[in-house]
């Protein structure tokens, strides 16, 4: 994540904003990985993983609906990662 444009974008998030990472990544100021291994057996960690998973499912469903409705998502977009937020917001508002 450190070596890509997305990593730089995550590093520039304001304080108190975080992203949820896969368990393969380390915890950082702006990134919280899902719990795995022995930690997963702790009820608090299991609850966190469950609710994070539910949020992820809802986001994937929303993108699925946008993909089906708007052809702009049918092929790779050639847009700077800084502008992706604007594109997704425009599609969501339509």
C-alpha positions as CSV (number, residue, x, y, z in Angstrom):
1,X,0.0,0.0,0.0
2,X,2.9,2.3,0.7
3,X,4.2,2.1,-2.9
4,X,1.0,3.0,-4.7
5,X,-1.1,6.1,-5.3
6,X,-3.8,4.8,-3.0
7,X,-1.3,4.6,-0.1
8,X,-0.5,8.2,-0.5
9,X,-4.2,9.1,-0.6
10,X,-4.8,7.2,2.6
11,X,-1.8,8.9,4.3
12,X,-3.4,12.3,3.5
13,X,-6.7,11.5,5.2
14,X,-7.7,14.0,8.0
15,X,-7.3,13.0,11.6
16,X,-10.1,10.7,12.9
17,X,-10.6,9.2,9.4
18,X,-9.6,5.6,8.8
19,X,-9.8,2.9,6.2
20,X,-10.4,-0.8,7.0
21,X,-7.6,-3.0,5.6
22,X,-7.4,-6.7,5.0
23,X,-5.6,-8.6,7.7
24,X,-2.5,-8.7,5.5
25,X,-1.7,-5.1,6.3
26,X,-0.3,-3.5,9.4
27,X,-2.2,-1.1,11.6
28,X,-1.4,2.5,10.9
29,X,-2.7,6.0,11.8
30,X,-5.3,5.9,9.0
31,X,-5.7,2.1,8.6
32,X,-7.2,-0.6,10.8
33,X,-6.8,-4.2,9.7
34,X,-9.4,-6.8,10.4
35,X,-8.6,-9.2,13.3
36,X,-7.3,-12.6,12.4
37,X,-5.9,-15.7,14.1
38,X,-6.3,-15.9,17.9
39,X,-7.5,-12.3,18.1
40,X,-10.6,-13.3,16.1
41,X,-11.8,-15.5,19.1
42,X,-12.2,-12.4,21.3
43,X,-15.9,-11.4,21.2
44,X,-15.0,-7.7,20.7
45,X,-12.7,-8.5,17.8
46,X,-15.3,-10.9,16.3
47,X,-17.9,-8.1,16.6
48,X,-15.6,-5.6,14.9
49,X,-15.0,-8.0,12.0
50,X,-18.7,-8.8,11.7
51,X,-19.8,-5.1,11.5
52,X,-16.8,-4.2,9.2
53,X,-17.9,-7.0,6.9
54,X,-21.5,-5.8,6.9
55,X,-20.3,-2.3,5.9
56,X,-18.1,-3.8,3.1
57,X,-21.1,-5.8,1.8
58,X,-23.3,-2.7,1.6
59,X,-20.6,-0.8,-0.2
60,X,-20.1,-3.6,-2.7
61,X,-23.9,-3.7,-3.2
62,X,-24.0,0.0,-3.9
63,X,-21.2,-0.2,-6.4
64,X,-23.0,-3.2,-8.0
65,X,-26.1,-1.1,-8.5
66,X,-24.2,1.8,-9.9
67,X,-22.3,-0.5,-12.2
68,X,-25.5,-2.0,-13.6
69,X,-27.2,1.3,-14.1
70,X,-24.4,3.5,-15.4
71,X,-22.2,2.3,-18.3
72,X,-19.3,4.6,-17.3
73,X,-18.3,1.8,-14.9
74,X,-18.4,-1.0,-17.5
75,X,-14.7,-0.4,-18.5
76,X,-11.7,1.0,-16.7
77,X,-11.9,4.8,-16.2
78,X,-8.9,6.9,-17.0
79,X,-9.2,9.3,-14.2
80,X,-6.8,10.5,-11.5
81,X,-7.4,8.8,-8.2
82,X,-7.9,12.3,-6.6
83,X,-11.0,12.7,-8.8
84,X,-12.5,9.3,-8.2
85,X,-14.5,10.6,-5.3
86,X,-16.1,13.2,-7.5
87,X,-17.0,10.6,-10.2
88,X,-18.5,8.2,-7.6
89,X,-20.5,11.1,-5.9
90,X,-21.9,12.2,-9.3
91,X,-22.9,8.6,-10.2
92,X,-24.5,8.2,-6.7
93,X,-26.5,11.4,-7.0
94,X,-27.8,10.5,-10.4
